[in-house]
Amino acid sequence: MTHSSADALESALTYPLDDRLPSLGGAIEIAPGLKWLRMPMPFQLNHINLWLLRDRVEGRDGWAVVDCGVDMPKARAAWENIFAHELDGLPILRVLVTHMHPDHVGLAHWLCERWSTPEFECRLWMSAADYSAALHASAGADRNFGELMSDFFACHGITDTVLLERMRQMRGNYTTMVPGVPSAYRRLLDGMDVTLADSDQWHCIVGYGHSTEHIALHSAARKLLIAGDMVLPRISTNLSVFGSEPEGDPLALFLMSLQRYRALPADTLVLPAHGKPFIGLHTRLDQLQDHHRDRLAEVITAAREKPVSGTDILPLLFKRKLDSHQLSFALGEAVAHLNNLWHAGQLTRTRDSEGVWRYAA
């Protein structure tokens, strides 16, 4: 998506806070007992939005945190400033995490340890599938990451031997951003209600495609949706096929999951993990559906002309030059679109003499 097309789509949404953004280590109050934080990330997407909600647990007054940020010194320093100036002298009582990606769960271990006492344990709340995935990855289970990634790239059309060998030598960097995960947690389930302070009730909505069991939180009384990465205002959610699940269809799962938000009121204020809080949920859902419909149509057109690999359709889906970091996500998304059409019976898939998967209409 180009900047101009993203700008056009974004103009259809309403941003109640205009261009206001929280400072690093600061907060903006969105609603009574709800604060918006922004933490740095070491990527091109350089921030994540986090949320502080007034809470009460076992007779204790304090705060709940939704998502944590990557474990890096700059983020820890920002959190220390939050502790000093934004908590009104109250403790953090629990840490709710939408899913297992490093920018969301990276500092959960540190926050839970920091705010636990002999009398009270600050607990991580998370879905079972994403907790297990985070625990698995933070324990160094991605040691064969480079080999798996290199083989996956090769079988989907990457021929640059230098790049493939460089990937083969890579080690998974999850542990550098998520060095630990709390050894105990409280399970979040789809349809479950989490009650915070003063009967502030938040309903769990599961989402698939971006992670294994992503949990968004909806407050009907407040007309608020903490959307995590499922509904973002400017960029489309990353939906990638990986070497660990090469026949996956994350796009179908994601599009199915978006329908779960259709029942929410049109004037819901969406609190996304990236970008600014916005109103226009149904408009954004339509935009995301249209975006993927158009990309799928382009892929089918290309596959009618000749059998295509994931690498062949990268220029269709991404109109910009990609560095090696971006390429891993881009190829994963390209294969996601191909696999979606393959599973739907609109493309066939065969492996050529060089071991590359080719998709044809």
Secondary structure, 3 states (H helix, E strand, C coil): CCHHHHHHHHCCCECCCCCCCCCCCCCEEEECCEEEEEEECCCCCCEEEEEEEEEEECCEEEEEEECCCCCCHHHHHHHHHHHHHCCCCCCEEEEECCCCCHHHHCCHHHHHHHHCCCCCCCEEEEEHHHHHHHHHHHCCCCCCHHHHHHHHHHHCCCCCHHHHHHHHCCCCCHHHHCCCCCCCEEEECCCCEEECHHHCEEEEEEECCCCCCEEEEEECCCCEEEEECCCCCCCCCCCCCCCCCCCCCHHHHHHHHHHHHCCCCCCCEEEECCCCCEECHHHHHHHHHHHHHHHHHHHHHHHHHCCECCCCCHHHHCCCCCCHHHHHHHHHHHHHHHHHHHHCCCCEEEECCCCCEEEEC
